[in-house]
Each structure stands twice: as C-alpha cells, then as structure tokens.
Amino acid sequence: MKIGVLALQGAVSEHIKQIESAGQAAVAVKKASELSSIDALIIPGGESTAIKKLIDYYEFKAPIQQFSAEKKPIFGTCAGLVLLANELADGSEAHLRLMDISVKRNAFGRQKDSFETMLQVKGFTDNVPAVFIRAPIITEVTEHVEVLATYDNQIVAAKQDHLLVTSFHPELTEDNRWMKLFIEMVKQAHQKATIH
C-alpha cells in the first residue's frame, strides 16, 4: 500500500517519516496525476489559506474530490481538517467540502498560544500526546461523524467513513498510533475495493 502526502506546503517530511515508521511506503504528492498511484492521502498542517491557493493553482481540487468519491482514505491534520470541512464557522467559503463538519480556524489563538497536552481518544487504551499549533476546532458535526477526541469540551478529532481529521499535529510526536489507525482504515478500504 502506498500512502501519499500532499506536498504543497506544511509538515510533509514529518508525515512521510511517520508513515515509514509504521512500516508503509510513503510518497510526496506534487502533481494531481500522482493521486492515481496511491491508496490513501494525507493533507498535512500548514497554512490553510496558502494550501487552498496551491490546491487551486496546481488543479488538485476536483482530483482530490474524485479520490474521496472512490472512498479512498484521506487524513487531514490541522490545516488539512480545515480544507476537508463542509463549512467554516467564520462564513468564509469552505474548500474541498468532503466531511460533514463545521470548523473554526485558529480557535486557540496565535502561534505563541501553541501548546502540547495529553488526550483521551476513543479506541486507544492510553492517552495520546497532541501538539496544537494555531489549531482549528470542529464546532458542529452531523450524525454521520464519529467524535474521537475532545479538548476542553471542543471536538479536536473525528472520523467519517473513509475520512479522518485531527486539529493537532500527530506527526510532531513520537507516538504513531494515529498513523496506525489511518493505516487500518486504508487496509479496510483496500479489502472492500478488492471485494468489489
């Protein structure tokens, strides 16, 4: 299985390192045509407005939406979560509109307000470290979305079918359980696709 990391901006190398540490092949995706050769995609954190412009500039928008329509797993971290949302709480236009969530950007303040904490996550036995950097929060979900973690009563991780999102940066910690969870989703999607 090959997991691609959208390599337009943000924490690309950290994600690649974590995919490889979990025993999978990682690919930096720089062109939309490369989506056809991967089984799953990670949209990393960075600056959501900048990544949005680059997605448009390099004509990634429709190919990523098609990738999702084929039920191939997508994992959005931080800015990636913002890009996958159906709706943005500040009224600005949502971009990829793939996940039934409403998101508030920079919910915890500026860069200097970044912090690290331990989170309780649904399905994980022990708490997991989470690094929040100008992080968004999920303000609303529909019944199709499973909430995986909250911080201070705010939703910071969720899953919907083949989509996984976190407000924080799992790739900036040594703990690769989120990546393993995503790989599990990729394996399941792979099996379903093989059956069909």
C-alpha positions in Angstrom: 0.0 0.0 0.0 1.2 3.5 -0.8 0.2 6.5 1.3 0.6 9.9 -0.3 1.3 13.2 1.5 0.1 16.3 -0.3 3.4 18.1 -0.7 2.4 21.7 -1.4 3.2 23.2 2.0 3.4 22.3 5.6 4.7 19.3 7.6 5.3 16.9 4.7 8.6 15.3 5.7 7.4 14.6 9.3 4.3 12.7 7.9 6.5 10.7 5.5 8.8 9.8 8.3 5.8 8.6 10.4 4.2 6.6 7.6 7.6 4.8 7.1 8.0 4.3 10.9 4.6 2.4 10.8 6.0 0.2 8.0 4.3 1.6 4.9 5.5 3.2 1.7 5.2 7.0 1.6 5.0 9.2 -1.5 5.2 13.1 -1.7 2.4 14.0 -4.0 3.2 17.2 -6.0 1.0 16.6 -9.1 -2.6 15.7 -9.3 -1.8 12.9 -11.8 0.1 11.1 -8.9 -3.1 10.5 -7.0 -4.0 7.6 -9.2 -0.9 5.7 -8.0 -1.7 5.9 -4.2 -4.1 4.2 -1.9 -4.6 7.0 0.6 -3.8 10.7 1.0 -2.7 12.8 3.9 -3.4 16.6 3.8 -0.9 18.0 6.3 -1.0 21.0 8.5 0.4 24.3 7.4 -1.4 27.5 6.4 -4.9 26.6 5.2 -5.3 29.7 3.0 -1.9 29.1 1.4 -2.6 25.4 0.8 -6.0 26.2 -0.6 -4.4 28.6 -3.1 -1.9 26.0 -4.1 -4.6 23.3 -4.4 -6.3 25.6 -6.9 -3.1 26.7 -8.7 -2.0 23.1 -9.2 -5.5 21.9 -10.1 -5.9 19.4 -7.3 -9.4 20.3 -6.1 -11.5 18.1 -8.4 -9.0 15.2 -8.4 -9.0 15.1 -4.6 -12.8 15.2 -4.6 -12.8 12.3 -7.0 -10.3 10.4 -4.9 -12.7 10.8 -2.0 -15.7 9.8 -4.1 -13.8 6.5 -4.7 -13.8 6.0 -0.9 -10.0 6.2 -0.7 -9.0 7.3 2.8 -7.9 10.9 3.5 -6.4 12.1 6.7 -6.4 15.9 7.3 -4.3 17.3 10.1 -4.7 20.9 11.3 -5.0 22.9 8.1 -6.0 19.6 6.4 -9.0 19.4 8.6 -10.0 23.0 7.6 -9.7 22.1 3.9 -11.9 18.9 4.3 -14.7 20.7 6.1 -18.1 21.3 4.6 -18.5 24.6 6.3 -16.3 27.2 8.0 -17.7 28.9 11.1 -16.4 32.4 10.1 -18.6 32.3 7.0 -15.7 32.2 4.5 -16.0 29.6 1.7 -15.2 26.0 2.6 -12.9 24.4 0.1 -13.0 20.6 -0.6 -16.3 20.1 1.2 -15.8 16.4 1.8 -16.7 16.0 5.5 -19.9 16.8 7.4 -18.3 19.2 9.9 -18.2 22.9 10.6 -14.8 24.2 11.6 -13.5 27.3 13.3 -9.9 28.3 12.3 -7.2 29.4 14.8 -9.6 28.6 17.6 -6.8 28.6 20.2 -5.2 31.9 19.2 -1.9 32.7 17.6 1.4 30.8 17.1 2.6 31.8 20.6 -0.5 30.2 22.1 0.6 26.8 20.8 0.7 24.0 23.4 1.1 20.3 24.0 -1.3 18.1 26.0 -2.4 14.5 26.5 -5.7 13.5 25.0 -8.1 10.6 25.7 -9.0 9.1 22.4 -11.9 6.7 21.6 -10.5 3.3 20.9 -7.0 4.0 22.3 -6.1 2.4 25.6 -3.7 5.2 26.9 -3.7 8.9 26.4 -2.0 10.3 23.4 0.2 13.4 23.1 -1.2 16.2 21.0 0.6 19.3 19.7 -1.7 22.2 19.0 -0.3 25.0 16.7 -2.8 27.7 15.8 -5.2 24.8 15.8 -8.8 24.8 14.4 -11.7 23.1 16.3 -14.8 21.3 15.0 -17.8 23.3 16.1 -20.5 21.1 14.6 -20.9 17.5 13.3 -23.7 15.6 11.7 -24.8 12.1 12.8 -22.5 10.6 10.2 -19.4 11.8 12.0 -17.8 9.9 14.9 -16.1 12.1 17.5 -12.8 10.6 18.6 -11.4 13.2 20.9 -12.3 16.4 22.7 -10.2 19.0 24.5 -11.8 21.5 26.8 -15.3 20.3 25.6 -14.3 21.1 22.0 -14.1 18.5 19.3 -10.5 18.0 18.1 -10.5 14.7 16.3 -13.2 12.9 14.2 -13.8 10.2 11.6 -16.5 9.9 8.9 -16.4 6.8 6.8 -13.0 7.0 5.0 -12.1 10.4 6.3 -10.1 11.1 9.4 -9.2 14.5 10.9 -7.3 16.0 13.8 -7.0 19.6 14.9 -3.5 18.9 16.2 -0.2 17.5 14.7 0.2 13.8 15.4 3.3 13.8 13.2 5.2 16.1 15.5 5.2 13.5 18.3 7.0 10.1 18.5 3.6 8.4 19.0 2.4 6.9 15.7 -1.0 5.5 16.9 -2.9 7.9 14.7 -0.9 6.8 11.7 -1.6 3.2 12.6 -5.3 4.0 12.9 -5.2 5.6 9.5 -3.3 2.6 8.0 -6.0 0.3 9.4 -8.6 2.4 7.6 -6.5 2.1 4.4 -6.3 -1.7 4.7 -10.1 -1.9 5.2 -10.7 0.3 2.2 -8.3 -1.8 0.2 -10.1 -5.0 1.2 -13.5 -3.5 0.2 -12.2 -2.4 -3.1 -10.7 -5.8 -3.8 -14.1 -7.5 -3.0 -15.9 -5.2 -5.3 
